[in-house]
Structure formats: structure tokens, C-alpha cells
Amino acid sequence: MKNVLLFLVLVSFVCNVQAQSITIKGKVTQMDAPLANVQISIIDSDISTTTDANGLYQISAEPRDVVRYTYPGLSDVQIMVEDVTRILNIEMTQKIEQLDEVTVRNSNRKSQSELEEEYKYKPNLIKTAFGILDSETAPGKIRFLQEDEINDVGICILDVVRNKFASVRVFGDCQRGGGIYIRGFNSISQASPAVYDVDGQILTNAPTWIAPASIARLAVLNNLAMTTRYGSIGAGGVIVINTKTLLYAGNIDGKPYDQAKLRNNKYDNSALSTVNFKEDKPSYMNELLNAKTEEDAKVIYENQIKKYSSSFYYVLDAYDYFSNKWKNKEFANKIIEENDNILSGNPIALKSLAYIYQAEGKFKEANKLYEDVYTLRADYAQSYLDLANSYRELGLNQKAAAMYLRYDYLLAEELLEKEEPVKVIMDRDLNNLISLKGADLVSTNKVKEIKLDDDFKGTRLVFEWSDSEAEFVLQFVNPEKRYYNSEHSLAADAERIQIEKRSG
């Protein structure tokens, strides 16, 4: 296929990316409090600094550098620098360390890999956030509840534990919430409640959403030697819960348990309404939306632009508002023209405006912006995909094919970094173009010959965002009103964010 279509590559590729130093500023916090003396460094360089008493810092970096934030007892944070990176405000969280796999000679202690193998059939093992504990070798007594001892008539974990262990007290109920006390029973007001380790996830609130029928094993840890790894939050002891998802390999059919059935994920019609959206808008947008007339809105804009003249977010919101609310395309275009200085040269701003133009059906204007973004970010795979798809919207199918193939050629020449998920999308889009518009590219009898082998069967949902630092949660609800959340954030999946930044 690539040889047949290679003649479509009409424009030569020249990539001259010169590294440019960027000054990055920001604030580091933990639990909303400023964090002093955080070590900040550029990986694989001698550049480093620390935060001041107010958690503030400043450091120089280049695009594609990785900034690392470290502090004793807290998880490291690593963020890749992009061409538009200027402000990085970091929230650091408590460090959770996994037990290393070790073998102790002349001892009955076993390695974590050995315990992993035995876990399925030995009931005296419990999985924690820090590794598997064996009651036979643990530095204290572990009290268990096994699956056959758990009454699944109960509604939640509070019902499961209530009256099951001596000196363990449960307060509250499954509807209004509650907790469990393992230590310090003389005065509950001064005692620390237990925390919960659910399949390695540490929670401070009772996980009342877990169905008792989904619990495979439960253990109570109240020995200091076993809870010290949990830090100060483990002062009141730990309730460890292993759900049946950890035991799926032992099922007769070899299939995992449906995790949707193990959590309280019944959709409650809580989708955001137009009122929610309005409440969540910036204050300047609510002020514009409350304008009674277009003339009032223009007066508000003239006052606001003085304050927000350096914010491309404001400029784009104002353009969108006048273009769609009042249908005043001339005034909206004037906003873009008068504020071109903060839009040009900024790929995030240009791509965001291209999204708005596409929504309005202004495909030529959007295409010009995608060409500008491509010029600025010729080392980003997404630049090729966006421009190719933009050409398709204009019916310029040969140019679209040229962009897909140019990306493929640069990968083959190792001039771009390959990210397999992006390559799959690019190949699939090219295949789709050949299927639909093959006659525009090659002779009809060649179309079947050059199509890619693609066994994909299903529907592809495409979510696009212009800012790589954007964090959000997508919620998918099935016909049975059960939902699944996909979180896109640095805390949830730092490696994924790094891959996305490398490929644009």
C-alpha cells in the first residue's frame, strides 16, 4: 500500500526544531497547604531548585524535558515540559510503597511471588497495599473473616463487621454512613477510627458501596508493626478487604468477575444539567450571559477585555458568545483580529479556535489554523492527524492521504517517536479514506488491493481536547443503568499523560 500511494506525498518535510529555554513557575502544595523545601530537578541534567516557605519555585527547562518533584514521604511527580508550558502548580500526595520481592534464607518467610501463588488456596493470606501478609509469619495476630463466614444478607461493610470481632466497635449504618473503631475504646471522641485497604486502595471513609457478596476475604490489623506502613492515618488500625476480583483466575470458566457488579455504580440520573454548566462557567461568562441586549453585552465585553487581555481563553469564549448567542459574526471576527497577538504562535489557542470553527462549519478557517499548528508542532503525531482530517473535511483527499503517509514515512525513518495507539488510529483513518474515496487516489481496481487488513468491529468514540494538561472523568452508562468511569489525570495515570504529550 505504501509504495502505491507514495506519489501522493506532495510536500517535502522539513523539521528544524531548535530547543528553547522556558522559565517555569508554580506552587507546590499538599492537602492545600504550601510545601517548602520540595526538591525540583530536570531529569538527566544538573538543573535543580527547591520551593520556598510559600511553596513557590522557578526553574528553567526545554520542551520535552521532564521536571521531577520529590519530597520525603510523598510520591514523586514527573511532568513533561511542552512548548506552551509556563505555570505548573503541583499537588503532592502520600507515598505508597510496594514491598520488594525478597527471599530470607534460613527462615520460614516466603517471597511475595511465592505468597501470590499460594493466595488462591491459603485462607490465612491477605493482600494489602504493601504486599501480601501471612498470618503465620506476621508480627502480630491477624483476625480474618472468610467468604463463607460473611453474611451477604447485610447491606454493607458495617453490617459485615458488626459483632464479628471482640473489642471491635461499629457505629452508624449503611444509609447514613459510619465507621469502625479497633483501638481506643474508652473514649470514642479521642479514638482514631480504622482506615480501609480495599484491594490495595487506602480509604479513610467506610466503603459502604461494597456489596458483602463481593467480599472474598477480610482481615483486621491492629498491631502497630503491621499498620506503621500506613502512616498516621493507620493509628486506629486497618480493615483489609479483598474482593472477588482478586480471585478471578480460579473461576471455572477462567473469566474475571464483572467489576461493575462489585461496586455501587448504579446510575442515579446525575448528568450535568444546563444549570450545572452555567454555575460552573467563569464569572465573566455568567456576566455576559446575563446581558439583556447585544449592546449591553458589548459594553460588558469592552470592560472585561481590559482585565482579560492576556487570556486566550477569554478571547475564545467571547468570540463564541457573540458568534452564537447574538449571531454577530462581524463583531466576533473583530474580537479575533484585535487579539491575534495572544493567539498566534500558541498551538493550544489555535487548536481551540479550530474546534470552534469546525463546530460552526467554517472548515477553511479551521484548516488554516491546523496548518499553523502543524508548522509549530511538526514533531507531534496529532498535528498530522488533525491536518489530514481537516483536508478531508474540505474534500482534499489527496492532501489528506499525503499527511497520513508522511507520518508513516517519518516513523520508518525514525524521525518521529512512535506511539502504537496513535499509529493504529492513523492507519485506520487512512484505510477509511481509501475505502470511501479510493477512486480519487488510485484507479478503482487498485482499491481492494491496497486496503489495510483491519478486523475492527464496533463503534469508535472520539474525544478530543486541546490542552494536554486537561484533567477530566468520562462516565459511560450502559442500558442497565450501570456506569464505568475513565479518569484522565496525572494522579490516575501519569504514564499515559507522558505518552499523550510525546505524541501530541
C-alpha positions in Angstrom: 0.0 0.0 0.0 2.7 2.5 1.0 4.5 2.1 -2.3 1.4 2.5 -4.4 0.3 5.7 -2.7 3.7 7.2 -2.0 3.4 9.5 -5.0 0.7 11.4 -3.1 3.3 12.9 -0.8 3.3 16.3 -2.5 5.1 18.4 0.1 8.6 17.8 1.3 9.1 17.6 5.0 11.5 19.9 6.8 11.7 19.8 10.5 14.0 22.2 12.2 13.2 22.2 15.9 15.5 24.3 17.9 15.4 23.8 21.7 14.4 27.0 23.5 14.7 27.5 27.2 11.5 28.1 29.1 11.1 29.6 32.6 8.5 27.6 34.6 7.0 28.9 37.7 4.4 27.5 40.1 3.4 26.4 43.6 3.7 23.0 45.3 1.1 22.0 47.9 0.0 19.1 49.9 -3.5 18.9 51.4 -4.0 22.6 50.1 -1.0 23.8 52.3 2.1 25.2 50.7 5.1 22.8 50.8 8.6 24.1 51.5 11.9 22.5 50.5 10.5 20.3 47.7 13.4 19.2 45.5 12.7 20.2 41.9 15.0 19.0 39.2 15.2 18.4 35.4 15.8 14.7 34.8 19.2 13.9 33.1 20.5 17.4 33.8 22.3 19.4 36.6 19.4 21.9 36.9 17.6 21.9 40.2 15.9 24.1 42.8 13.7 24.0 45.9 10.5 25.6 46.9 10.5 28.5 49.3 8.5 28.8 52.5 5.4 29.6 50.5 5.8 26.6 48.2 6.8 28.8 45.3 9.5 27.9 42.8 11.1 28.8 39.4 13.1 26.7 37.1 14.4 26.7 33.5 13.7 23.8 31.1 13.4 23.0 27.5 10.5 21.3 25.6 10.5 17.5 26.1 12.4 17.9 29.4 10.8 16.1 32.4 10.5 18.0 35.6 10.6 15.9 38.8 9.2 16.9 42.2 10.4 14.9 45.2 9.8 15.2 48.9 10.4 12.7 51.7 7.3 10.5 52.4 5.4 11.8 49.4 5.0 10.3 45.9 7.3 11.8 43.2 5.6 13.8 40.5 7.0 13.9 36.9 5.7 16.3 34.3 6.9 16.6 30.7 7.5 20.2 29.5 5.8 21.3 26.3 6.4 24.4 24.2 3.5 26.2 25.9 4.3 25.2 29.5 4.8 28.2 31.7 2.9 27.5 35.0 3.0 24.2 36.8 1.1 24.1 40.2 1.7 20.7 41.8 -0.4 18.8 44.4 1.8 16.1 46.1 0.2 13.1 47.8 1.2 10.5 50.4 3.7 7.9 49.2 2.6 4.3 48.9 5.4 1.8 48.5 5.0 -1.8 47.4 7.0 -4.5 49.3 10.0 -5.6 47.3 10.2 -9.3 46.4 12.8 -10.8 48.8 13.8 -14.2 49.9 15.0 -14.6 53.5 17.2 -17.6 53.9 17.1 -19.9 56.9 13.6 -18.6 57.6 10.0 -19.7 57.0 9.2 -16.4 55.5 8.3 -16.6 51.8 8.8 -14.2 48.9 5.9 -12.1 47.5 5.8 -14.2 44.4 5.5 -17.4 46.4 2.7 -15.9 48.5 1.0 -14.8 45.3 0.9 -18.4 44.1 -0.5 -19.6 47.5 -3.0 -16.8 47.9 -5.7 -18.6 45.9 -5.9 -21.6 48.2 -4.5 -20.4 51.5 -7.1 -18.6 53.6 -4.6 -17.1 56.1 -3.1 -14.7 53.5 -4.4 -11.2 52.9 -3.4 -8.7 50.1 -2.6 -5.2 51.3 -1.4 -2.1 49.6 2.1 -3.0 50.7 2.2 -6.7 49.7 0.7 -10.0 51.0 0.7 -10.7 54.7 0.9 -14.2 56.0 -0.7 -14.7 59.4 1.8 -17.4 60.2 4.8 -15.0 60.0 3.2 -11.6 60.5 4.5 -9.6 63.5 1.1 -9.8 65.2 -2.2 -11.5 65.2 -4.4 -11.1 62.1 -8.1 -11.7 62.6 -9.9 -13.0 59.5 -13.4 -13.3 58.0 -13.6 -15.7 55.2 -16.1 -15.7 52.3 -18.2 -18.5 53.9 -18.4 -16.5 57.2 -19.7 -13.3 55.5 -23.4 -12.9 55.7 -24.4 -11.5 52.3 -27.8 -10.5 53.7 -26.1 -7.4 55.1 -26.1 -4.2 53.1 -22.6 -3.0 53.6 -19.2 -3.5 55.3 -20.6 -2.1 58.6 -23.1 -5.0 58.7 -20.4 -7.5 57.8 -18.1 -6.5 60.7 -20.7 -5.6 63.4 -20.5 -8.1 66.3 -17.9 -10.3 64.5 -14.8 -9.4 66.4 -14.2 -8.9 70.1 -13.4 -5.3 71.1 -14.2 -4.0 67.6 -17.0 -1.5 67.6 -19.1 -0.3 64.7 -21.1 2.9 64.7 -23.5 4.3 62.2 -25.4 2.5 59.4 -25.2 1.8 55.7 -27.6 4.5 54.7 -26.1 7.5 56.6 -22.6 6.2 56.9 -20.5 5.3 59.8 -17.1 3.8 60.8 -15.2 1.1 62.8 -13.1 1.5 65.9 -10.4 -1.1 66.6 -8.4 0.8 69.2 -9.0 3.2 72.0 -12.5 2.2 73.1 -12.6 4.0 76.4 -13.4 7.3 74.8 -14.6 7.2 71.2 -14.2 11.0 70.9 -10.5 10.6 71.4 -10.0 7.4 69.5 -8.9 7.1 65.9 -11.2 5.2 63.5 -9.9 2.4 61.4 -8.9 3.0 57.7 -9.7 0.6 54.9 -7.4 -1.1 52.5 -9.6 -2.3 49.6 -7.7 -4.3 47.0 -4.7 -2.1 47.7 -6.6 1.2 47.7 -6.4 3.0 51.0 -9.7 4.8 52.1 -10.4 6.8 55.2 -14.2 6.6 54.9 -16.0 3.3 55.3 -16.5 1.8 51.8 -20.3 1.2 52.2 -20.6 0.9 48.5 -19.0 -2.6 48.5 -21.6 -5.4 48.3 -21.0 -8.0 51.1 -21.4 -10.8 48.5 -18.4 -9.4 46.6 -16.0 -9.8 49.6 -13.7 -12.8 49.3 -11.6 -12.2 52.4 -11.5 -9.6 55.2 -8.8 -9.0 57.9 -8.4 -6.8 60.9 -4.9 -5.4 61.6 -4.4 -3.7 64.9 -0.8 -4.4 65.6 1.5 -1.4 65.3 4.1 -3.3 63.5 1.6 -4.2 60.7 0.0 -0.8 60.5 3.0 1.5 60.7 3.4 1.5 56.9 0.0 3.2 56.6 1.4 6.2 58.4 -0.5 8.4 60.9 -3.9 7.5 59.3 -3.4 3.9 60.4 -3.2 4.8 64.1 -6.6 3.4 64.6 -5.9 0.1 62.9 -6.7 -1.2 59.4 -9.6 -3.2 57.9 -8.2 -5.0 54.8 -10.8 -6.1 52.2 -10.0 -8.4 49.3 -12.9 -8.6 46.8 -13.5 -11.4 44.4 -11.9 -9.6 41.6 -8.6 -10.7 43.0 -9.6 -14.4 42.7 -10.9 -14.4 39.1 -8.2 -16.7 37.9 -9.6 -19.5 40.0 -13.1 -19.4 38.3 -14.2 -22.4 36.5 -14.7 -20.5 33.2 -11.4 -18.6 33.7 -13.2 -15.3 33.2 -12.9 -12.3 35.6 -15.8 -11.2 37.8 -17.7 -8.3 36.4 -16.3 -5.4 38.4 -19.4 -3.4 37.6 -21.3 -5.7 40.0 -18.8 -5.2 42.8 -19.4 -1.5 43.3 -22.3 0.8 44.0 -22.3 2.1 40.4 -26.0 2.4 39.8 -26.5 5.5 37.7 -28.8 7.9 39.5 -29.6 10.3 36.6 -27.0 12.8 37.9 -25.8 14.0 34.5 -24.9 17.7 34.5 -27.8 19.9 33.5 -27.7 23.3 31.7 -28.0 24.9 35.2 -24.9 22.9 36.4 -23.0 24.1 33.3 -23.9 27.7 33.9 -22.9 27.5 37.6 -19.5 26.1 36.6 -18.7 28.7 33.9 -16.2 31.5 34.6 -17.7 34.6 36.3 -17.1 36.7 33.1 -19.2 34.3 31.1 -22.1 34.5 33.5 -21.9 38.2 33.3 -22.1 38.1 29.5 -24.9 35.6 29.6 -27.0 37.8 31.9 -26.8 40.7 29.4 -30.3 41.7 28.3 -29.3 43.1 24.9 -26.5 42.7 22.5 -25.5 46.3 23.2 -25.3 45.6 26.9 -23.1 42.6 26.1 -20.7 44.7 24.0 -20.3 47.2 26.9 -19.6 44.3 29.2 -17.0 42.9 26.8 -15.2 46.3 26.4 -14.8 46.4 30.2 -13.8 42.8 30.5 -11.2 42.7 27.8 -9.2 45.3 29.7 -8.9 42.8 32.5 -8.5 39.6 30.5 -6.5 40.9 27.5 -3.7 38.4 28.1 -6.0 35.3 28.3 -6.7 33.5 25.1 -9.4 31.5 27.0 -11.4 34.7 27.4 -10.9 35.8 23.8 -12.2 32.4 22.5 -15.1 32.4 25.0 -16.0 36.0 23.9 -15.8 35.1 20.2 -18.0 32.0 20.7 -20.5 34.0 22.7 -21.1 36.8 20.2 -20.9 34.5 17.2 -23.5 32.0 18.5 -25.5 33.9 21.1 -26.1 37.0 19.1 -25.2 35.7 15.6 -22.9 38.7 15.1 -20.2 37.1 13.1 -18.6 40.5 12.2 -18.1 41.6 15.8 -16.9 38.1 16.7 -14.3 38.1 14.0 -13.2 41.6 15.1 -12.5 40.1 18.6 -10.2 37.5 17.0 -8.5 40.1 14.8 -7.9 42.6 17.6 -6.4 39.9 19.9 -4.4 38.0 17.3 -1.2 38.7 19.3 -2.1 36.3 22.1 -3.5 33.6 19.7 -0.8 33.3 17.0 2.2 31.2 18.0 0.2 29.4 20.7 -0.8 25.9 19.4 -3.3 25.3 22.2 -5.1 28.6 21.4 -5.0 27.9 17.7 -6.3 24.4 18.0 -9.1 25.5 20.4 -10.2 28.1 17.9 -10.1 25.5 15.2 -12.5 23.4 17.2 -14.9 26.3 17.4 -14.6 27.0 13.7 -15.3 23.3 12.9 -18.4 23.4 15.1 -19.6 26.4 13.0 -18.9 24.7 9.7 -16.0 27.1 8.9 -13.8 24.3 7.6 -11.4 26.6 5.5 -10.7 28.8 8.5 -10.1 25.7 10.7 -7.8 24.2 8.1 -5.6 27.3 8.1 -5.3 27.0 11.9 -4.4 23.4 11.7 -1.7 24.2 9.1 -0.3 26.8 11.6 -0.3 24.2 14.4 1.5 21.7 12.1 4.2 24.3 11.5 4.6 24.9 15.2 4.5 21.2 16.1 5.9 19.2 13.3 7.2 16.6 15.8 3.7 15.8 17.2 1.7 12.9 15.6 -1.5 14.7 16.4 -0.6 17.6 14.1 -0.5 15.1 11.1 -3.8 13.5 12.1 -5.6 16.9 12.7 -4.4 18.3 9.4 -5.3 15.2 7.4 -8.8 15.1 8.8 -9.2 18.8 8.1 -8.2 18.2 4.5 -10.8 15.5 4.3 -13.5 18.0 5.5 -12.6 20.2 2.6 -12.7 17.2 0.1 -8.9 17.5 -0.5 -8.5 13.7 -0.3 -5.0 13.6 -1.9 -3.6 16.1 0.6 -5.2 14.1 3.4 -3.6 10.8 2.2 -0.3 12.7 1.9 -0.4 13.7 5.5 -1.2 10.1 6.7 1.7 8.7 4.6 4.1 11.5 5.6 3.6 10.5 9.2 4.2 6.8 8.2 7.4 7.7 6.3 8.8 9.7 9.2 8.2 6.8 11.6 10.0 4.5 9.2 12.9 6.9 9.0 12.8 7.2 12.9 12.4 11.0 12.6 9.3 10.8 14.9 8.8 8.9 18.1 6.3 6.0 17.6 3.4 5.6 19.8 1.5 2.5 18.8 -2.1 3.7 19.8 -1.6 6.8 17.5 -0.2 4.6 14.7 -3.3 2.4 14.9 -5.6 5.4 14.6 -3.6 6.9 11.7 -3.7 3.6 9.8 -7.4 3.1 10.4 -8.2 6.6 9.2 -6.1 6.1 6.1 -7.9 2.8 5.5 -11.2 4.5 5.9 -10.2 7.2 3.4 -9.2 4.6 0.8 -12.5 2.7 1.3 -14.6 5.8 0.8 -12.5 7.9 -1.6 -10.2 5.4 -3.2 -11.3 6.5 -6.7 -9.9 9.9 -6.0 -6.5 8.4 -5.1 -5.9 5.4 -7.4 -7.6 3.5 -10.1 -10.7 1.7 -8.9 -9.3 -1.8 -9.5 -6.5 -1.0 -7.1 -8.6 0.0 -4.1 -9.2 -3.6 -2.8 -5.5 -4.4 -3.3 -4.2 -1.6 -1.2 -6.7 -1.6 1.7 -5.2 -2.5 5.1 -6.2 -5.7 6.9 -8.5 -4.4 9.7 -10.6 -6.7 11.8 -12.1 -3.9 13.9 -15.8 -4.4 14.5 -17.6 -1.9 16.6 -18.1 1.8 17.1 -15.2 4.2 17.8 -15.9 7.1 20.1 -13.5 10.1 19.6 -12.8 12.6 22.4 -10.6 15.5 21.7 -9.1 18.2 23.9 -6.6 20.9 23.0 -4.7 21.2 26.3 -2.5 18.2 27.3 -2.8 19.3 31.0 -6.6 18.9 30.9 -7.9 16.6 33.6 -11.4 15.1 33.5 -13.5 12.0 34.1 -15.6 10.3 31.4 -18.6 8.4 32.6 -20.1 5.6 30.4 -23.6 4.3 31.3 -24.9 1.1 29.9 -28.6 0.2 29.2 -28.8 -1.4 32.6 -28.0 1.9 34.2 -24.6 0.8 35.4 -21.7 3.2 34.9 -18.0 3.0 34.4 -15.6 5.9 35.0 -12.5 6.6 32.9 -10.3 9.2 34.7 -7.8 11.2 32.7 -5.4 12.8 35.2 -1.8 12.8 36.3 -2.7 11.1 39.6 -4.7 8.3 37.9 -2.2 7.5 35.1 1.0 9.6 34.9 2.5 7.3 32.2 -0.5 7.8 29.9 -0.2 11.6 30.2 3.5 11.3 29.3 2.7 9.2 26.2 0.0 11.7 25.1 2.4 14.6 25.4 5.1 12.9 23.3 2.6 12.2 20.6 0.7 15.5 20.9 
